[in-house]
């Protein structure tokens, strides 16, 4: 991909902390100052808060019954089972929806419930429960529809289900715009009821429901050993959805992911085991990064380019040969997804570098032949590169449909009111959204967004990136990396720390590595220590490491277990000092 000068160098800002609070935490817990500083940054100031964070336990999970409508949903599900009826699970095409659906399928079938499942097609149907799906379920003579990771705003489809005489239970976590009457909605963030479980993803909500159904099916007390074993195993699937859906890894989510990662080390699921092999994952050290950047992209690729059903089947199959076949299929989809993604990113970069876009305000790209399933990933990469909110729209017929990515400091939510009069559909969060626009409205939409930004463009700096402290080369010891590892799992709400590392000199020429020579591997020296580094997707910037003299790196401090256990820096940026 082009590595021209169009990329914006977003400024680095060190997070501020109270030095007195850091010193107090060091004294009370006998931990290194660098660890205490990061804990304070995460608003963990008491001994109890820190211990709960560093050692998350099962006991920290709230009882499922505190979720709105959950007890009533359990009663309805078991009534269908006792009557010999059938439950239809309607999930979503992303990893959150897929893993949540797998949890309910596995637990319901274990409890003797007849289950059918359907996932929507990303391109043909889009997100949410559709009237088409409801009509299919009615034809299958199901008695109850349970949604996973969706349904909160699908009033038309729910109304159609009620007309057919079908009961509906919605399990979801997305913002609710209009609640449907007459249904049960198990949702941690309902506007009419509070919950201690705010922040759960779709798979997390499904896990709580499965737990409660299993408990009630066993008489309300402790479940039998086989059921307990299955519920513990399903924590791994809750972890997949939680990391992949980029919800905050704090509170209950941190517990689910920490425990789920331990289960993934030994889980006996043919499809997952085969996928680990395809992703070259060392199960003994599996991390949230492995989920977010290796497992989830493979599972998501099926829903992006074809049908998500194959990813769901991979999670629930007990057939070893079928598991191998499905894992190879996921790998093939993911390779093609990366090819499409790189082609689209290249096209966007070329448009910017050739002056086809204003130098200020949001970026809006629209082309025929692009794949909507990859639009969000491309928008994310371009927004990070350019430091500007980015929309990537795929033109199909008389419509342009796609995704946007923004920043907390430069939010997409500011744009939605301007876009709504010109768009068929638009919405989302501050940093991620989606839109469908009539083609003849596209130019007017671009003008409206650019005009709205013009009067503030001089005031609006590129959104900063934050780092967590300064390290000298003599600080770079394995013991430091092991202390920082205690903060894992990393993800949204608990980002892996980034440090400004000073006092390094390049040792030998950098090497390009990776299947497309897209990554940079280099060694540095300082204070008598040789430090290995890796810089992902930075082939076009390798020369910056060899400018001569000392370099300043922005980097994460990690551990590499290849041929021994040693510290390794993951470079994020190389600064001109």
Buried (B, 14 or more C-beta within 10 A) or exposed (E): BEEEEBBEEBEBEEBEBEEEBBEBBBEEBEBBEBBBBBBBBBEBBEEEEBEBBBEBEEEBBBEBEBBBBBBEBBEBBBEBBEEEBBBBBBBBBBBBBBBBBBBBBBBBEBBEBBBBBBBBBBBEBBBBBBBBBBBBBBEEEBBBBBBBBBBBBBBBBBBBBBEEEBBBBBBBBBEBEEBBEEBBBBBBBBEEEEBEBBBBBBBBBBBBBBBBBBBBBBEEEEBEEEBEEBBBBBBBBBBBBBBBBBBBBBBBBBBBBBBBBBBBEEBEBBBBBBBBBBBEBEBEEBBBBBBBEBBBBBBBBBBBBBBBBBBBBBBBBEEEEBBBBBBBBBBBBBEBBBEBBBBBBEBBBBBBBEEEBBEEBBBBBBBEEBBBBBBBBBBBBBBBBBBBBBBBBBBBEEBBBBBBBBBEEBBBEBBBEBBEEBBEEBBBEBBBBBBBBBBEBBEEBBEBBBEBBEEEEEEEEBBEBEBBBEBEBEBBEEEBBEBBBEBBBBBBBBBBBBBBBBBBEBEEEBEEBEEEEBBBBBBBBBEEBEBBBBBBBBBBBBEBBEEEEBBBBBBBBBBBEEEEEBBBBBBBBBEEE
